[in-house]
Amino acid sequence: MRASPMLITGVALVALWGAIAAFAPLLATHDPYAIDFKAIMQGPGADNWFGTDNVGRDIYSRVIYGARLALYIGLLGVIAPMAIGLTIGLLAGYFGGWADTVAMRVVDITVPFPFFVLVLAIVAVLGPGIGNYFIALALVGWVGYARLARSEAIVLRQSEFVLAARTMGFAHGYILLRHVLPNSLSPIVVYMMTDVTLVILFGAALGFLGMGISPPAAEWGVMIAEGQTYISTAWWISFFPGLAMVLIGIGFALIGDGLARMLRIER
């Protein structure tokens, strides 16, 4: 990590947001849901560092609590797609044959469609809510992981240590778990860091469209949507949650890029 300032910066940013999310009750200066009609749309100042929104709620406290939802959405949102894609990709690449053909045909059908359009369509059918967003991610997001895992498995199944394990009579399941899986995780982890950023942004986009977490939740996309009407008169309502979203996205993106560069150096 010392050889990669990019990675260090990304880890520091994500760790900072993790600390903010963990200690939100201590860092917040107000109740993020408390309505104060005497302080409607007040600009940033000593009492409200980031100003207040259209019903007098403190923007700073809502941004702090919003970090919890952002990390929750981003980290949990990639688990199911990664698990599904990794399993399908490793099995398809290792065994080949009909399993590979079926998996890749499904991938070929899914890839031409824009990712967010598919997610939006599934959420529209299932109904608004973060649970349905996770379901949509699981149904669509596994494709990228499957392609990466398959390409790694195709290379690894011809490697000397895998051929030696086969010769010694080890079961395919043991070879996959003991040899193929650990040696194919590097590109998966790099891809996952970038995917976390996209999941957070798409989750905020759904909140902005009214199809994600519902108001009055302290969710950044919801906050931006609430402030769009007042963008010319109360810019801070949308600006600060938007800035927070950019910073946390930069953190995960830098981790992904830093890991990619570091792994290339090691290879």
C-alpha positions as CSV (number, residue, x, y, z in Angstrom):
1,M,0.0,0.0,0.0
2,R,2.9,2.4,0.6
3,A,3.7,2.1,-3.1
4,S,0.2,3.2,-4.0
5,P,-0.8,6.7,-2.8
6,M,-4.0,6.2,-4.7
7,L,-4.9,3.2,-2.7
8,I,-4.0,4.9,0.6
9,T,-6.2,7.9,-0.2
10,G,-9.1,5.7,-1.1
11,V,-8.8,3.6,2.0
12,A,-8.6,6.8,4.1
13,L,-11.7,8.2,2.5
14,V,-13.8,5.1,3.0
15,A,-12.5,4.6,6.5
16,L,-13.5,8.2,7.3
17,W,-17.0,7.6,6.0
18,G,-17.1,4.4,7.9
19,A,-16.2,6.2,11.1
20,I,-18.8,8.9,10.4
21,A,-21.5,6.3,9.9
22,A,-20.5,4.4,13.1
23,F,-20.4,7.5,15.3
24,A,-23.3,9.4,13.6
25,P,-25.2,9.9,16.9
26,L,-22.1,11.5,18.4
27,L,-21.2,13.6,15.4
28,A,-24.7,14.9,14.6
29,T,-25.6,18.3,16.1
30,H,-29.4,17.8,15.7
31,D,-32.0,15.1,15.4
32,P,-32.0,14.4,11.6
33,Y,-35.8,14.0,11.5
34,A,-36.7,16.9,13.8
35,I,-38.9,19.5,12.0
36,D,-38.4,23.1,13.0
37,F,-40.8,25.5,11.2
38,K,-38.9,28.4,12.7
39,A,-35.7,27.5,10.8
40,I,-37.0,26.7,7.3
41,M,-34.4,27.0,4.6
42,Q,-31.8,28.8,6.6
43,G,-28.4,29.0,5.0
44,P,-25.2,27.4,6.5
45,G,-24.3,29.1,9.8
46,A,-23.2,28.5,13.3
47,D,-26.4,26.8,14.4
48,N,-26.8,24.7,11.3
49,W,-23.5,24.1,9.6
50,F,-24.9,22.9,6.3
51,G,-28.2,24.9,6.6
52,T,-31.7,23.5,6.9
53,D,-34.2,22.1,4.4
54,N,-37.7,23.1,3.4
55,V,-39.2,21.9,6.8
56,G,-36.3,23.1,9.0
57,R,-34.4,19.8,9.3
58,D,-30.6,20.1,9.8
59,I,-28.8,19.2,6.6
60,Y,-25.5,18.4,8.3
61,S,-27.1,15.8,10.7
62,R,-29.0,14.3,7.8
63,V,-25.9,13.9,5.7
64,I,-24.1,12.3,8.6
65,Y,-26.9,9.7,9.1
66,G,-27.1,9.3,5.3
67,A,-23.6,7.8,5.4
68,R,-25.1,4.8,7.2
69,L,-27.6,4.2,4.5
70,A,-25.1,4.8,1.7
71,L,-22.6,2.2,3.1
72,Y,-25.4,-0.2,3.9
73,I,-26.7,0.0,0.3
74,G,-23.3,-0.1,-1.3
75,L,-21.8,-3.0,0.6
76,L,-24.8,-5.2,0.9
77,G,-25.9,-4.5,-2.6
78,V,-22.8,-6.2,-4.1
79,I,-22.8,-9.3,-2.0
80,A,-25.6,-11.2,-3.8
81,P,-24.5,-10.3,-7.4
82,M,-20.9,-11.2,-6.5
83,A,-21.8,-14.6,-5.0
84,I,-24.1,-15.5,-7.9
85,G,-21.7,-14.3,-10.6
86,L,-18.7,-15.9,-9.0
87,T,-20.4,-19.2,-8.7
88,I,-21.8,-19.3,-12.2
89,G,-18.5,-18.0,-13.8
90,L,-16.3,-20.4,-12.0
91,L,-18.5,-23.4,-12.8
92,A,-18.8,-22.3,-16.5
93,G,-15.2,-21.6,-17.0
94,Y,-13.9,-24.7,-15.1
95,F,-16.2,-27.4,-16.6
96,G,-16.9,-25.8,-20.0
97,G,-19.3,-27.6,-22.2
98,W,-23.0,-27.1,-21.9
99,A,-22.7,-25.3,-18.6
100,D,-20.5,-22.7,-20.2
101,T,-22.7,-22.4,-23.3
102,V,-25.9,-21.8,-21.3
103,A,-24.3,-19.3,-18.9
104,M,-22.7,-17.3,-21.7
105,R,-25.9,-17.2,-23.7
106,V,-27.7,-15.7,-20.7
107,V,-24.9,-13.2,-20.3
108,D,-25.1,-12.3,-24.1
109,I,-28.8,-11.6,-23.7
110,T,-28.3,-9.4,-20.6
111,V,-25.3,-7.4,-21.7
112,P,-26.8,-5.3,-24.5
113,F,-29.3,-3.7,-22.2
114,P,-28.2,-0.8,-20.0
115,F,-27.7,-1.9,-16.5
116,F,-29.6,0.9,-14.8
117,V,-32.6,0.5,-17.2
118,L,-32.9,-3.2,-16.3
119,V,-32.7,-2.4,-12.6
120,L,-35.2,0.4,-12.9
121,A,-37.6,-1.9,-14.8
122,I,-37.4,-4.7,-12.2
123,V,-37.9,-2.2,-9.3
124,A,-40.9,-0.7,-11.2
125,V,-42.4,-4.2,-11.5
126,L,-41.7,-5.3,-7.9
127,G,-42.4,-2.0,-6.4
128,P,-40.4,0.8,-4.6
129,G,-38.1,-0.2,-1.7
130,I,-34.6,-1.0,-0.9
131,G,-35.3,-4.7,-0.6
132,N,-36.6,-4.8,-4.2
133,Y,-33.5,-2.8,-5.3
134,F,-31.3,-5.6,-3.8
135,I,-33.4,-8.2,-5.7
136,A,-32.9,-6.3,-9.0
137,L,-29.2,-6.0,-8.4
138,A,-29.0,-9.8,-7.8
139,L,-30.9,-10.5,-11.0
140,V,-28.8,-8.2,-13.2
141,G,-25.5,-7.4,-11.5
142,W,-24.1,-10.9,-11.5
143,V,-23.2,-10.7,-15.2
144,G,-20.0,-8.7,-14.8
145,Y,-18.7,-11.0,-12.0
146,A,-19.6,-14.1,-14.0
147,R,-17.6,-12.9,-17.1
148,L,-14.5,-12.1,-15.0
149,A,-14.7,-15.4,-13.0
150,R,-15.2,-17.4,-16.1
151,S,-12.1,-15.9,-17.9
152,E,-10.0,-16.6,-14.8
153,A,-11.3,-20.1,-14.4
154,I,-10.5,-20.9,-18.1
155,V,-6.9,-19.9,-17.5
156,L,-6.6,-21.6,-14.1
157,R,-8.0,-25.0,-15.2
158,Q,-5.0,-25.4,-17.5
159,S,-2.5,-24.4,-14.8
160,E,0.0,-26.9,-13.5
161,F,-1.2,-27.0,-9.9
162,V,-4.8,-27.6,-11.0
163,L,-3.7,-30.4,-13.4
164,A,-1.6,-31.9,-10.6
165,A,-4.6,-31.8,-8.2
166,R,-6.7,-33.6,-10.8
167,T,-3.9,-36.2,-11.3
168,M,-3.8,-36.8,-7.6
169,G,-7.5,-37.6,-7.6
170,F,-8.9,-34.6,-5.8
171,A,-12.6,-33.9,-6.3
172,H,-13.6,-31.0,-8.6
173,G,-15.3,-29.2,-5.7
174,Y,-12.1,-29.3,-3.6
175,I,-10.1,-28.0,-6.6
176,L,-12.5,-25.2,-7.2
177,L,-12.6,-24.1,-3.6
178,R,-8.9,-24.7,-2.8
179,H,-7.2,-23.6,-6.0
180,V,-9.4,-21.9,-8.5
181,L,-11.4,-19.6,-6.3
182,P,-8.5,-18.1,-4.3
183,N,-6.5,-17.4,-7.4
184,S,-9.4,-15.8,-9.3
185,L,-10.4,-13.3,-6.6
186,S,-8.0,-10.5,-7.4
187,P,-9.9,-9.0,-10.4
188,I,-13.2,-9.8,-8.7
189,V,-12.3,-7.6,-5.7
190,V,-11.1,-4.8,-7.9
191,Y,-14.4,-4.9,-9.9
192,M,-16.4,-5.1,-6.6
193,M,-14.8,-1.8,-5.4
194,T,-16.0,0.0,-8.5
195,D,-19.4,-1.8,-8.3
196,V,-19.9,-0.5,-4.8
197,T,-19.7,3.1,-6.1
198,L,-22.3,2.3,-8.9
199,V,-24.6,0.6,-6.4
200,I,-24.5,3.7,-4.1
201,L,-25.1,6.0,-7.1
202,F,-28.0,3.9,-8.5
203,G,-29.5,3.6,-5.1
204,A,-29.4,7.4,-4.7
205,A,-30.9,7.7,-8.2
206,L,-33.8,5.5,-7.3
207,G,-34.3,7.6,-4.2
208,F,-34.3,10.7,-6.3
209,L,-36.9,9.1,-8.6
210,G,-39.0,8.1,-5.6
211,M,-38.5,4.4,-6.2
212,G,-35.9,3.7,-3.5
213,I,-35.9,4.6,0.2
214,S,-38.9,6.7,1.0
215,P,-38.9,10.1,2.7
216,P,-38.4,11.3,5.4
217,A,-35.4,8.9,5.5
218,A,-32.0,10.6,5.7
219,E,-30.9,9.2,2.3
220,W,-28.7,11.3,0.0
221,G,-30.8,10.7,-3.1
222,V,-34.0,11.6,-1.3
223,M,-32.4,14.7,0.1
224,I,-31.2,15.8,-3.4
225,A,-34.7,15.2,-4.8
226,E,-36.3,17.3,-2.0
227,G,-33.9,20.2,-2.7
228,Q,-34.2,20.3,-6.5
229,T,-37.3,22.6,-6.3
230,Y,-35.3,25.1,-4.2
231,I,-32.0,24.8,-6.1
232,S,-31.9,28.5,-7.0
233,T,-32.9,29.8,-3.6
234,A,-31.6,27.1,-1.2
235,W,-28.7,25.4,-3.0
236,W,-27.3,23.8,0.2
237,I,-30.2,21.3,0.4
238,S,-29.0,19.4,-2.6
239,F,-25.4,20.5,-2.6
240,F,-24.1,18.9,0.6
241,P,-25.6,15.4,0.1
242,G,-24.4,15.5,-3.5
243,L,-20.9,16.4,-2.3
244,A,-21.0,13.5,0.2
245,M,-22.0,11.1,-2.5
246,V,-19.1,12.2,-4.7
247,L,-16.6,11.9,-1.9
248,I,-17.6,8.4,-0.9
249,G,-17.7,7.3,-4.6
250,I,-14.2,8.7,-5.1
251,G,-13.0,6.7,-2.1
252,F,-14.2,3.4,-3.5
253,A,-13.1,4.2,-7.0
254,L,-9.6,5.0,-5.7
255,I,-9.4,1.7,-3.9
256,G,-10.4,-0.1,-7.0
257,D,-7.8,1.7,-9.2
258,G,-5.1,1.4,-6.5
259,L,-5.7,-2.3,-6.1
260,A,-5.6,-2.8,-9.9
261,R,-2.3,-0.9,-10.2
262,M,-0.8,-2.7,-7.2
263,L,-1.8,-6.2,-8.6
264,R,-0.3,-5.3,-12.0
265,I,3.0,-4.5,-10.3
266,E,3.0,-7.8,-8.4
267,R,2.3,-9.7,-11.5
